[in-house]
């Protein structure tokens, strides 16, 4: 009797406001109202295969897909994920060819991983790829291609510059198709490089000689950091201001350059031998030599190849003048001037065996504001008196000027104008007789020296990011090349 | 008294004179003996001695109204001379120092300061009435030009001494003999064809 009373009452409640479990009065809008603070609703758990085996699923049938781990429903035409609206919505799988990779800078500066997407629902959609996580500084990536249509693969290349900080970094790779987003994680490992700081100005910096902790028998990665205000200059044109030294040729150097590398100025030419006393100017020294792959990070740093030295010039003449009745005069005249030294303290040209009358060139100056020295100059008139006749030679001789940083020295030139003056006794005065200027046909002299390299690539060592060329910028003066 | 009369008479008659003079320039190692004929038609100068430390052959220079010529009797050529204008000039009025007499001619000694700081003292006589004015533009010697420029255009400079600002003797001139000149109507004629001396100068420069 009691059982029947409950059944009747229950059916009446069901008919009136639905079934409540864990609640006495179910929501009036619900046909089944479940209420619990300890348990959930467990819908049927099917794999995709099992799901697809349901014959004629009714519209609205709900399952939990254990293959994709997602709640799905049947919309009358197809099975959809809970957040999807139509059968045309995109769905896909995302996979990586590798879960991790390492950049050691020496053997490789990048890693590659193949990203594969397989569209599982909807017509072929554009699936965009990106790296979701923030990568460390000096690490970059590219997808090739960045967008896939439907299913396909893209190559993700992650590149780390030598100055990137070493460590392990999770790289979240994300594929987006409509409202469907899939993520995968790749672990990137960047090996650390040796680190060398140059805090003080110095000369002739030889990386491996001055840093014995750097192995030379195996390829390594070295980051060199020249600090602001540091000047490294060369004491000779035989040496660069800075060299990577005896590092293994497969090593990698990254130079963070906030200082200055300054090559030695070329020597101004000394007086040569007769008859023209001309010698070519000396070549300027190099600012930097690299012996392995080198990356330059120029941060207000300077590479100045030493200026070329100026050429010397001179001449040796035999001169004769005959003024009727008054006199005849002949003499020899040798004179010369030295070339100026190139910027970077290139010495001005002097000579151990100069012509008797010789004017040396000036030294070039050093430091960041250094300039080429001026070639020797000679303008002083010289008198050759004999009796009443005085022949005055006014030479104009300029030795080649030393080049400024990155510039060659110049050649010199020379000529002289002559005049005879006769001092007549009273009541007459002086007679001036122009005799002309020489040489009229010109004399060929030696050239000035070439400037030193800003960066010289020894053994074909690659340099990034500056291509081979002559440079005359504010920060690079001189050639970059082999 | 008789001497004064003779002098006055000579002055009247000596519009044409012949002089012998000596010029010394110690710093230039020059010691020249000069014979000159001074007339209103021409001036003729004969130089011999040491010039610039070198013995020079006899030089014969003829000054005519249109120019001065160095005569090359060997080649029979007259070289036209075109001296530069003098750089020196007097910067003071002549200062009369004293009266004196030389070669029997009364003279007055003057002092002139020149533009380079040097000092010229000279004895000028008007007893020989030679007029320099027609020749003033032709005479480019700085000392004589300075004297003429200071207004001494009538007479002769019997002597001068030119000293540097430091007192060094630069030049000394002294007339040693004065004679009347017998007029020679052919003496002032240019004997040879003239060419500028610049065109006759030969020069050669050779690179060794």
Boltz contact constraints between the chains, C-beta under 6 A:
constraints:
  - contact:
      token1: [A, 275]
      token2: [B, 207]
      max_distance: 6.0
  - contact:
      token1: [A, 275]
      token2: [B, 208]
      max_distance: 6.0
  - contact:
      token1: [A, 316]
      token2: [B, 208]
      max_distance: 6.0
  - contact:
      token1: [A, 317]
      token2: [B, 205]
      max_distance: 6.0
  - contact:
      token1: [A, 318]
      token2: [B, 206]
      max_distance: 6.0
  - contact:
      token1: [A, 318]
      token2: [B, 208]
      max_distance: 6.0
  - contact:
      token1: [A, 319]
      token2: [B, 205]
      max_distance: 6.0
  - contact:
      token1: [A, 320]
      token2: [B, 204]
      max_distance: 6.0
  - contact:
      token1: [A, 321]
      token2: [B, 203]
      max_distance: 6.0
  - contact:
      token1: [A, 322]
      token2: [B, 202]
      max_distance: 6.0
  - contact:
      token1: [A, 323]
      token2: [B, 201]
      max_distance: 6.0
  - contact:
      token1: [A, 324]
      token2: [B, 72]
      max_distance: 6.0
  - contact:
      token1: [A, 324]
      token2: [B, 79]
      max_distance: 6.0
  - contact:
      token1: [A, 324]
      token2: [B, 200]
      max_distance: 6.0
  - contact:
      token1: [A, 325]
      token2: [B, 72]
      max_distance: 6.0
  - contact:
      token1: [A, 387]
      token2: [B, 51]
      max_distance: 6.0
  - contact:
      token1: [A, 387]
      token2: [B, 52]
      max_distance: 6.0
  - contact:
      token1: [A, 387]
      token2: [B, 54]
      max_distance: 6.0
  - contact:
      token1: [A, 388]
      token2: [B, 51]
      max_distance: 6.0
  - contact:
      token1: [A, 388]
      token2: [B, 52]
      max_distance: 6.0
  - contact:
      token1: [A, 425]
      token2: [B, 23]
      max_distance: 6.0
  - contact:
      token1: [A, 425]
      token2: [B, 32]
      max_distance: 6.0
  - contact:
      token1: [A, 425]
      token2: [B, 47]
      max_distance: 6.0
  - contact:
      token1: [A, 426]
      token2: [B, 141]
      max_distance: 6.0
  - contact:
      token1: [A, 426]
      token2: [B, 144]
      max_distance: 6.0
  - contact:
      token1: [A, 427]
      token2: [B, 139]
      max_distance: 6.0
  - contact:
      token1: [A, 427]
      token2: [B, 141]
      max_distance: 6.0
  - contact:
      token1: [A, 427]
      token2: [B, 144]
      max_distance: 6.0
  - contact:
      token1: [A, 428]
      token2: [B, 83]
      max_distance: 6.0
  - contact:
      token1: [A, 428]
      token2: [B, 140]
      max_distance: 6.0
  - contact:
      token1: [A, 428]
      token2: [B, 141]
      max_distance: 6.0
  - contact:
      token1: [A, 429]
      token2: [B, 83]
      max_distance: 6.0
  - contact:
      token1: [A, 429]
      token2: [B, 84]
      max_distance: 6.0
  - contact:
      token1: [A, 429]
      token2: [B, 86]
      max_distance: 6.0
  - contact:
      token1: [A, 429]
      token2: [B, 140]
      max_distance: 6.0
  - contact:
      token1: [A, 429]
      token2: [B, 141]
      max_distance: 6.0
  - contact:
      token1: [A, 430]
      token2: [B, 84]
      max_distance: 6.0
  - contact:
      token1: [A, 431]
      token2: [B, 81]
      max_distance: 6.0
  - contact:
      token1: [A, 431]
      token2: [B, 83]
      max_distance: 6.0
  - contact:
      token1: [A, 432]
      token2: [B, 84]
      max_distance: 6.0
  - contact:
      token1: [A, 433]
      token2: [B, 198]
      max_distance: 6.0
  - contact:
      token1: [A, 433]
      token2: [B, 201]
      max_distance: 6.0
  - contact:
      token1: [A, 435]
      token2: [B, 203]
      max_distance: 6.0
  - contact:
      token1: [A, 438]
      token2: [B, 205]
      max_distance: 6.0
